[in-house]
């Protein structure tokens, strides 16, 4: 243990610094003015670089706005083209749907009319007459559907919805139910 204590305690050397007050001489004053001149020159160069960077950023911003405007114009033109194409396609599909609906009504009218005699025999003449009048109404509806344009049909549908919104909602629900049942199979 004695050996350990001897090893750990070492005397430290303390260096005393001499502090003498120096007075700046003429050489120090000239050096101070040179440093101030260099500092002022560095500041002016830094400010010039900053101004140049600001001007460059403003030019880049203007160029970016110009490009974005060009891209926006192109996007609007393409969007308008797509909307026009979609309208044409929707119009064609509406005309085809109108033709198929008219054909379906005419076919249903023929089937009901052909079965009117059987209804007369099985249920009576009164019910046969109902079937014939229903067949006639279906044929008239098919003829009206053929005569009207898609726009006229759309306006008629809007007017019917305005007159009776509850019936329109009910018919839409029924049509949705029937389509769901049809496509579930």
Secondary structure, DSSP 8 states (H G I E B T S, - for coil): -HHHHHHH-----------------HHHHHHHHHHHHHHHHHHHHHHHHHHHHHHHHHHHHHHHHHHHHHHHHHHHHHHHHHHHHHHHHHHHHHHHHHHHHHHHHHHHHHHHHHHHHHHHHHH-HHHHHHHHHHHHHHHHHHHHHHHS-HHHHHHHHHHHHHH-HHHHHHHHHHHHHHHHHHHH-
